[in-house]
């Protein structure tokens, strides 16, 4: 049986998906910027945690110390990063000489709000693919009936249409 489809209702895909010959990369293309922003945020978080060059405090020297020139500052920074930078050196004690005061700054990786940003990206990407959070085990104080209903909704509206098109 031949069915005619109006030209305006046809959507062409230039990049075919190896997984689905009917849908192409439509969802992946639609949320490409979300995925790129999420990956960039993850790289930023990893770089910040690994490199650790975060000015978490201020060191002030008393008058008995001379005003350090660029070469002396470079030497201080080289010693500082060799001793305190990186994941294996986090939390080492700081020992200073007389006349040195260390003041904590409020900048930390927590201030970058990575957790809320990551949760927001996860929710947007899951919603684009039609996947409720309960399907991947992220139910938040839900009853068994609510979890079962969201899993049935996922099967009815996301999995079954895909399998139906795949079977045709």
C-alpha positions in Angstrom: 0.0 0.0 0.0 1.4 3.3 -1.1 1.0 6.3 1.1 1.6 9.9 -0.1 3.3 12.3 2.2 3.1 16.0 1.5 6.4 17.6 0.6 6.2 20.1 3.6 6.0 17.1 6.0 9.3 15.6 4.9 12.5 16.3 6.8 15.8 15.4 5.1 18.9 14.3 7.0 22.3 14.9 5.5 24.2 12.9 8.1 22.6 9.5 8.5 22.9 7.7 11.8 24.5 4.3 11.9 21.9 3.4 14.6 18.7 4.6 13.1 18.1 5.0 9.4 14.8 6.8 9.9 15.7 9.6 12.4 19.3 10.4 11.4 21.1 12.5 14.0 18.2 14.8 14.6 18.3 14.9 18.4 22.1 15.0 18.4 22.0 17.9 15.9 19.3 19.7 17.8 21.2 19.7 21.2 24.7 19.9 19.8 25.4 23.3 21.5 24.2 21.8 24.9 26.5 18.9 24.5 29.5 21.1 23.5 28.8 23.5 26.4 28.6 20.5 28.8 31.9 19.0 27.5 33.6 22.4 27.8 32.4 22.7 31.4 33.8 19.3 32.2 37.1 20.2 30.6 37.2 23.4 32.6 36.4 21.5 35.8 39.1 18.9 35.2 41.7 21.5 34.3 40.8 23.5 37.4 41.1 20.5 39.7 44.3 19.1 38.1 46.2 22.3 37.6 45.0 24.0 40.8 46.6 27.4 40.1 43.7 29.0 42.0 44.7 32.0 44.1 43.1 30.7 47.3 45.0 33.1 49.5 47.1 36.2 49.6 50.6 36.4 51.0 51.6 39.8 52.4 55.3 40.4 53.3 56.3 42.8 56.0 58.6 45.8 55.6 61.7 43.7 56.4 61.3 42.0 53.0 62.4 43.9 50.0 60.0 44.6 47.1 60.5 41.4 45.0 61.5 42.0 41.4 60.2 39.8 38.5 63.0 37.3 38.7 62.4 36.8 42.5 58.6 36.5 41.9 59.2 33.8 39.2 61.4 31.9 41.6 58.7 32.1 44.3 56.0 31.0 42.0 58.1 28.1 40.6 58.7 26.9 44.2 55.1 27.4 45.1 53.7 25.5 42.2 56.2 22.7 42.6 55.2 22.3 46.2 51.4 22.9 46.2 50.0 22.5 42.7 48.2 19.3 41.5 45.9 16.8 43.1 48.7 15.0 45.0 49.8 18.2 46.7 46.4 19.5 47.9 46.2 20.2 51.6 49.9 20.4 52.4 50.7 22.6 55.3 52.0 26.1 54.6 55.0 27.2 56.7 56.2 30.8 56.5 58.9 32.9 58.0 58.6 35.8 60.4 56.8 38.9 59.0 54.7 36.9 56.5 50.9 36.9 56.7 48.7 34.6 54.7 45.0 35.6 54.2 42.5 33.2 52.7 40.5 34.4 49.7 37.0 33.2 49.0 37.7 31.8 45.5 37.4 28.0 45.3 36.2 25.4 42.8 32.9 25.2 44.7 32.3 28.9 43.8 32.2 27.9 40.2 28.8 26.2 40.8 29.8 23.1 38.7 27.3 20.8 40.5 24.2 22.9 39.6 25.5 23.5 36.0 26.1 19.8 35.5 22.7 18.9 36.8 21.1 21.4 34.5 22.9 20.1 31.4 22.1 16.5 32.4 18.4 17.3 32.8 18.3 19.1 29.4 20.0 16.3 27.5 17.9 13.6 29.1 14.7 15.6 28.3 15.8 16.0 24.7 16.1 12.2 24.3 12.8 11.7 26.2 14.5 9.9 29.1 13.0 10.5 32.6 15.5 10.7 35.4 13.9 7.7 37.2 14.8 5.4 34.2 18.5 6.0 34.9 18.0 5.5 38.7 17.9 9.1 39.8 14.5 9.1 41.5 14.2 11.6 44.2 12.0 10.3 47.0 9.4 8.8 44.7 7.0 6.0 45.4 7.2 2.7 43.6 4.1 3.6 41.6 5.6 6.9 40.4 8.8 5.2 39.3 6.8 2.5 37.5 4.6 5.1 35.8 7.6 7.1 34.5 9.3 3.9 33.3 6.1 2.9 31.4 5.9 6.4 30.0 9.5 6.1 28.7 8.7 2.7 27.1 5.4 4.0 25.5 6.6 7.3 24.2 10.4 6.8 23.5 11.2 3.1 23.1 8.1 1.7 21.4 8.0 4.3 18.5 11.7 3.7 17.9 11.2 -0.1 17.8 8.0 0.3 15.7 9.9 2.4 13.0 12.9 0.0 13.2 10.6 -3.0 12.6 9.0 -1.4 9.6 
